[in-house]
Amino acid sequence: MRLQIVTPLSVAVDLPDIRALCAEDASGHFGILPGHAEFLSSLVISVVGWTGGDGTAHYCAVRGGMISVTGGREITITTREAVPGDDLATLEADVLARFHAALEVEKTERVASTRLQLNAIRMIMRHLRPDMRGVGEFS
């Protein structure tokens, strides 16, 4: 099988011959062998593992993304960020922790952005309808 792991900026992995792949989506871990049915799933932050054509294990930490299997021979993973490596312990400990921390920062920034937007809407409403002062204000 052919494996490609691509990010918006680069191709992190492009291998013409792998024997098997293991990945994780919201329902848990799953495996893909040659001849697998057409498949599309959303990946969580995790480490994707595969066995190369020579029988050695390889890994790549992915920051979520999509996986597709086409023709039972082509596996494509698209992700925001990918870090390939052969040391599973390092990828799980360091890289996944960094990916999860970045996700928390994004959530915090999204909340702050939403608050700013709501405050802007409230200010506009106060100027457009002065009779509504005090309505919908938070302390």
N, C-alpha and C positions, 0 to 999 in steps of 0.2 A: 504494500500500500504506500501511497505517497502522502506525506504530512507537510503542511504549510501552517506556520503560525505567524500571522501578520499583525502589525500595529499601524496606526496612521502614518508613522514616520519610517518604518523599515520592515523588512522580512526577517524575523528573529530566527526562524527555523524553516529550512526547506530541504527535506530528505526524500529521496526517491524510493527508499525501500525500508519500511518498518514492518514488524511482525504483528504487533498488538499495541493498543493504546488504552489508557485508563484516565478518565476525567471525572469531574464532579459538577452536577447541576443542583438545583434546589431540592430535588427528590433524593439525592445521594450520589454515590459513586457508580459508575458504569464502565463497561469495557467494550472495545470495538475490535473485531477480528476481520480478516479478509472476507469479502462477500457479504458484509453487513448490509442490512436494508437501508434505503434512503433515510436520512436522519437529520434533524435540526433541533438544537436545544440551546438554552441560555446558560452559560457557565457562571458559577460563583467565583469569588476570589479563592484560588486554590492552586495546587501544584498538579500539572498534567504530567503523566509518566508514560513512557513507551519503551518497547523493546526494539532495538535496532535490528537490521538485517543480519548482523554478526552475533546477535544474542545478548548484547550489553544493554543495560538499563540507562535511560537518559530522562531528564526532567526539565520542566519549564514552569516557573511561577507565572500565573496569568492574573490580571486584574479584571476578573469577570470576562464577559465577551460572549461570542456565539460560536458554536461548533456545527459543522455540517459534514455529512458523509454523502458522497455522490458516487453512483456506480459501484459501490462496494469496494472501491479502490482509492478514492480521493478523500482525504480528511483535511478540512480547512478550518482553522481557528482564527477568528478575528477578535482582537482585544485592544484595550486602551494602552496596556503596557505589558511587556513580556520580558522575563529574565531567565534565559536558559542556563543550565548548569548540571553538573553530574553529582553534586553533593546534596542529597535530599534534605539532610538535617539543616544545612545552612539556608536553603531555600525556604523551608518551613519556618524556621526560627526568625530569620532576619527579614527576608523579602516579604513574606506574608504579613508580618507585623507592620512593616512599612506601608503595605497596600491597605491594611485595615485602618491604620492611623490616617492615611490620606482620605479614606472614605469618611471617617468621622469629621475631619476638617471640612470636607465638602458639605456634609449635612449641616454643620454649624453655620457655614457661609450661606447655605440656602435659606436657613431660618432667619439669619440676619438680613438677607436681601428681601425676604418676604415682609419682615417687619418694616423695613425702610419703605417699601412700596405701599404698605397699608397706611403708614404715617403720612406719606405724600397724598394719598387719596383723601384721608381725613382733613388735611390742610386745605386741599382744593374744595372739598365739600363745605368747610367752614367759611371760605371766601365766597362761594357761590350762594350759600344759604345761611346767612348770619343767624337766622332764627333757630338753627340747630346746634348752637353752642352747647357743649357738654354731652351731646348725644354720641354714643360710641367711643368716648374717650377712655383710655386706660390710665390708671395712676401709676 
